[in-house]
Amino acid sequence: MELIELTEDLIKSVEQRSQGQSYPYFVKSLKSFGVDNYEVKVKNNKRTYTAMNGEKLIIPGDFPEFECAEAFVLEDVKAAIKRNQEGATDYPTFLREIGNAGIHTYVADLTGMKVIYQGPNSEYEYEEIIPEV
């Protein structure tokens, strides 16, 4: 696999090509460019991508900012994830729903193929496996 310099244009092109595809397709595309993981700040969609060589790219949030709930409600987190996986919600709605359920950040570990949803502090988190495509 050839490592390509992480740029905002590269990430946006992967996002555009992945529209209408499953999340695992998006993950596979990111991995093909050497992305190891990325972190999303739920309140505004600020993303930090990290390449396998340690290079980092920060993309500023591009959604209206909102306050995430301080109460972590696992059942609501799972329900919001399920609705999004089924295509019942768009991405901005998904972020707002998990934020309302107490998720402040999530990390997509593309090497470990899992997403770690994190609440207001480290004692509250939920993991989901990313299926292979």
C-alpha positions in Angstrom: 0.0 0.0 0.0 1.4 3.4 -1.0 1.0 6.1 1.6 -0.4 9.3 0.2 -0.2 12.7 1.9 -3.3 13.4 3.8 -5.1 16.5 2.6 -8.5 17.9 3.1 -9.2 17.4 -0.6 -8.3 13.7 -0.3 -10.6 13.2 2.6 -13.5 15.1 1.0 -13.1 13.0 -2.2 -13.3 9.8 -0.2 -16.4 11.2 1.6 -18.0 12.1 -1.7 -17.3 8.7 -3.3 -18.6 6.9 -0.3 -22.0 8.7 -0.3 -24.8 6.2 -0.6 -22.3 3.4 0.3 -22.0 1.5 3.6 -19.8 2.7 6.4 -17.4 -0.2 5.9 -16.9 1.0 2.2 -15.9 4.4 3.6 -13.5 2.7 6.0 -11.9 0.6 3.3 -11.4 3.7 1.1 -9.7 5.5 4.0 -7.4 2.5 4.7 -6.4 2.3 1.1 -4.8 5.8 1.5 -3.0 4.9 4.7 -5.4 6.3 7.3 -5.0 4.4 10.6 -7.7 6.1 12.6 -9.8 9.2 12.9 -11.5 11.0 15.8 -14.7 13.1 15.5 -15.8 15.8 18.0 -19.5 15.2 18.0 -20.5 18.8 18.9 -19.2 20.2 15.6 -17.9 17.4 13.4 -14.2 18.5 13.8 -12.2 15.5 12.5 -8.6 14.5 13.2 -7.2 11.9 10.8 -4.0 10.0 11.5 -2.0 8.2 8.9 -0.1 5.0 9.5 3.2 7.0 9.4 1.9 9.3 12.2 0.9 12.2 10.0 -2.1 14.1 11.3 -4.7 16.1 9.4 -7.3 18.2 11.3 -10.5 19.2 9.4 -12.5 22.0 11.2 -16.1 21.3 12.1 -18.5 22.1 9.4 -21.8 21.6 11.2 -23.6 24.1 13.5 -22.2 23.5 17.0 -24.4 22.1 19.8 -23.9 21.0 23.4 -23.6 17.2 24.0 -25.5 15.8 27.0 -23.5 15.1 30.1 -25.7 12.0 30.9 -24.5 8.9 29.0 -27.5 6.7 28.0 -26.2 3.5 26.4 -29.6 2.4 25.1 -30.0 5.7 23.2 -26.5 5.5 21.8 -27.2 2.0 20.5 -30.5 3.1 19.0 -29.0 6.1 17.2 -26.2 3.9 15.8 -28.8 1.4 14.6 -31.0 4.0 13.0 -28.0 5.4 11.1 -26.8 2.0 10.0 -30.2 1.3 8.6 -30.2 4.5 6.6 -33.0 6.1 8.7 -30.9 9.2 9.6 -28.3 11.3 7.8 -24.9 12.0 9.3 -25.8 15.4 11.0 -28.8 13.8 12.6 -26.7 10.9 13.7 -24.2 13.2 15.4 -27.0 15.1 17.2 -28.6 11.9 18.4 -25.4 10.4 19.8 -24.6 13.8 21.3 -28.0 13.9 23.0 -27.3 10.4 24.3 -24.1 11.6 26.0 -21.4 10.9 23.3 -18.8 13.7 23.0 -16.2 12.0 20.8 -15.9 8.9 18.7 -12.7 7.2 17.4 -12.7 5.0 14.4 -9.8 2.5 14.8 -9.3 1.3 11.3 -6.5 -1.1 12.2 -8.6 -2.7 14.9 -11.8 -2.3 12.8 -13.9 -0.8 15.6 -15.5 2.5 16.6 -15.2 3.6 20.2 -18.0 6.0 21.2 -16.9 8.1 24.2 -19.0 9.9 26.8 -18.2 13.0 28.8 -15.4 11.1 30.6 -13.4 7.9 30.1 -15.6 5.7 32.3 -18.4 5.9 29.7 -17.8 4.4 26.3 -19.3 1.9 23.9 -17.5 -0.1 21.1 -18.9 -1.4 17.8 -17.0 -3.7 15.4 -16.7 -2.4 11.8 -17.6 -5.3 9.5 -15.3 -6.0 6.6 -16.5 -5.4 3.1 
